[in-house]
Amino acid sequence: MENARIAAGIAGAPVEMENVGSDSTRSRALRVRLRGSYDFENEIVLVNRSRDGAPGVNILTPVRLADRDTTVVVNRGWVYSADGATVDLARWREPVEAGGTTYVSWLPVLVTPAREQSPAGASRSGPSNRRVSRADRGEIARMIPYPIAPYQLILLDPGAIDEAGAAYGGAGAGPPGTSEAIDHTRPVRIPLPSLDEGPHLSYAVQWFAFAAIVVVGSVTLARKEWSRSESDSAL
């Protein structure tokens, strides 16, 4: 059911940003048309993100809409960083007018240690203070001086979804499954979410394994008891 919902959201027609809604279950992986203006001054670096074994970061950029007070954080993608944390953000700026197709990824609210907290709405200054190790909505909100939506939009590579609507053929700029060459003027877009069986399949496998062990053990024990009784009868 969950895989079907994600596949339908990714392969379906993109919706406008106003139509994302507040239902995280229905909106998960929904494709959305991106519009608005990037606020590069309040960008945040998501550290320690790897791609094909190379260290790097993801760049989170707020997008402001003229008709809305709440901004939406857009994950523009991955860039190389030798230490997995330091990056020249100015090097990776794109046109201010945001555009393209994204998909919805809801931001969890995680427990943040008190020593990491700052007043709500306070914009931290300095590149070293604008880093997060996880996409925590509470921590991100404390770095941006205006309200943010409870989800982020993951900017997609145009080649990630083909004309037939196949959603899982491509993943980022230039990898197998897309026809695009790597564009070194912008971040590498994040791969599409993968479809997997989640924990339910692994739990089922474990229970079947346990059941098999019990059955085999019971049969073995019964055979031993039967052999012992036969031996006693022979005496």
C-alpha positions in Angstrom: 0.0 0.0 0.0 2.7 2.5 0.9 4.8 1.6 -2.1 1.8 2.1 -4.4 1.1 5.5 -2.8 4.7 6.6 -3.3 4.7 5.4 -6.9 1.4 7.1 -7.7 2.7 10.4 -6.2 5.9 10.3 -8.1 4.5 9.3 -11.4 1.4 11.4 -11.2 1.0 14.9 -12.6 2.7 17.6 -10.5 0.5 19.7 -8.3 0.9 23.4 -7.3 2.6 24.2 -4.1 -0.7 25.4 -2.5 -2.1 21.9 -3.0 0.4 19.9 -1.0 -1.9 19.9 2.1 -1.2 18.9 5.6 -1.7 15.1 5.4 1.8 13.6 5.5 0.5 10.2 4.4 -1.3 11.4 1.3 1.3 14.0 0.4 4.4 11.8 0.8 6.5 11.7 -2.5 3.9 13.9 -4.2 5.3 15.7 -7.2 5.1 19.5 -6.9 5.8 22.4 -9.3 8.4 24.6 -7.7 7.9 28.4 -7.9 9.0 31.4 -5.9 12.3 33.1 -5.1 15.4 31.4 -3.5 16.6 33.0 -0.3 20.3 32.2 -0.6 21.2 34.3 2.5 19.4 31.8 4.7 20.7 28.6 3.2 21.6 25.6 5.4 24.1 22.9 4.8 23.1 19.3 5.6 26.4 17.7 6.4 27.9 14.3 5.9 26.0 13.2 2.8 27.8 10.7 0.5 27.3 10.0 -3.2 28.9 7.0 -4.8 31.4 6.8 -1.9 32.4 10.5 -2.1 31.9 12.9 0.8 29.7 15.9 0.4 26.8 17.9 1.7 23.2 18.7 0.7 22.2 22.3 0.2 18.9 23.4 1.8 17.6 26.7 0.4 14.4 28.4 1.5 12.0 29.4 -1.2 9.7 32.4 -0.6 6.4 33.0 -2.2 5.0 36.5 -2.7 1.5 35.5 -1.5 2.5 33.4 1.5 4.1 34.1 4.8 5.4 30.5 5.2 8.5 29.5 3.3 9.3 26.1 1.9 12.8 24.6 2.3 14.1 23.1 -0.9 16.8 20.5 -1.0 18.7 21.5 -4.1 21.0 18.5 -4.1 24.4 17.2 -3.3 27.8 18.8 -3.8 31.3 17.5 -3.1 33.0 18.5 0.2 36.3 16.9 1.2 35.4 17.1 4.9 31.7 16.5 4.4 30.8 19.9 5.9 32.6 22.8 4.3 31.3 24.2 1.0 31.4 27.5 -0.9 27.6 28.1 -1.1 28.1 31.1 -3.5 29.6 28.7 -6.0 26.4 26.7 -6.2 23.8 29.5 -6.5 21.3 29.1 -9.3 18.9 31.7 -10.7 16.9 33.4 -8.0 13.6 32.5 -9.6 13.0 28.9 -8.5 11.5 26.4 -10.9 11.4 22.8 -11.8 9.7 19.7 -10.4 10.1 18.5 -6.8 8.7 15.9 -4.6 7.5 16.1 -1.0 9.5 14.8 1.9 8.2 15.5 5.4 10.5 17.0 8.0 10.5 15.1 11.3 10.7 16.9 14.6 13.5 15.2 16.5 14.7 15.8 20.1 17.4 18.4 20.0 19.9 18.7 23.0 19.4 21.9 25.0 23.0 23.0 24.2 22.2 23.1 20.5 19.0 25.1 20.8 18.7 28.8 20.0 15.7 31.2 20.3 12.9 30.4 17.8 13.1 32.3 14.6 16.7 33.4 15.2 18.9 33.4 12.1 22.3 32.0 13.0 25.2 33.9 11.3 28.4 32.5 9.9 28.7 29.5 7.7 29.9 27.2 10.5 26.7 27.9 12.4 24.4 27.1 9.5 25.0 23.4 9.4 22.8 20.5 10.5 23.5 16.8 10.7 19.9 15.7 10.0 16.8 17.2 8.4 15.2 18.1 11.8 12.4 20.6 11.3 12.9 22.2 14.7 16.6 22.8 14.2 16.1 24.1 10.7 13.3 26.4 11.8 15.6 28.0 14.4 18.0 29.0 11.7 15.4 30.7 9.4 13.9 34.0 10.5 10.3 33.2 9.3 7.9 30.3 9.5 8.7 27.2 7.4 6.4 24.4 6.1 6.5 21.0 7.8 8.0 19.4 4.8 10.9 20.0 2.4 10.7 19.8 -1.4 13.4 17.6 -3.0 14.4 19.1 -6.4 14.4 16.5 -9.1 16.6 16.0 -12.1 14.5 16.4 -15.3 15.7 13.0 -16.5 14.5 11.2 -13.4 11.0 10.7 -14.8 10.6 9.8 -18.4 7.8 10.7 -20.8 6.0 7.5 -20.0 5.9 8.4 -16.3 8.4 5.8 -15.2 9.5 7.2 -11.9 12.4 4.9 -11.0 14.7 4.9 -14.0 16.8 7.9 -13.0 18.4 9.3 -9.9 20.2 12.6 -10.0 22.3 14.3 -12.7 24.1 12.0 -15.1 23.7 8.5 -13.4 22.6 5.4 -15.3 19.0 5.7 -16.3 19.1 9.3 -17.4 20.3 10.8 -20.7 21.6 14.0 -19.1 25.3 14.8 -18.7 26.5 15.9 -15.3 25.9 19.7 -14.9 28.8 21.1 -12.9 27.1 24.4 -12.5 24.5 23.2 -10.0 24.1 20.6 -7.2 23.6 17.0 -8.2 19.9 16.4 -7.6 18.9 13.8 -4.9 17.8 10.4 -6.2 14.1 9.5 -6.2 12.8 7.5 -3.2 13.3 3.8 -3.6 10.5 1.3 -3.3 11.2 -1.4 -0.7 9.2 -3.7 1.5 10.2 -1.8 4.6 10.5 -3.5 8.0 7.4 -5.7 7.4 9.2 -8.0 5.0 12.1 -8.5 7.3 9.8 -9.2 10.3 7.9 -11.7 8.2 11.1 -13.4 7.2 12.3 -13.6 10.8 9.0 -15.1 12.0 9.0 -17.7 9.2 12.5 -18.6 10.1 11.6 -19.0 13.8 8.6 -21.1 12.8 10.7 -23.3 10.6 13.2 -23.8 13.5 10.4 -24.8 15.9 8.9 -27.2 13.4 12.2 -28.8 12.5 13.2 -29.0 16.2 9.8 -30.6 17.1 10.1 -33.2 14.3 13.7 -34.0 15.3 12.7 -34.4 19.0 9.7 -36.6 18.1 12.0 -38.9 16.0 14.4 -39.2 18.9 11.6 -40.1 21.3 10.2 -42.6 18.8 13.6 -44.2 18.3 14.1 -44.4 22.0 10.8 -46.0 22.6 11.5 -48.6 19.8 14.8 -49.4 21.5 13.2 -49.9 24.8 10.5 -52.2 23.3 13.2 -54.3 21.6 14.8 -54.9 25.1 
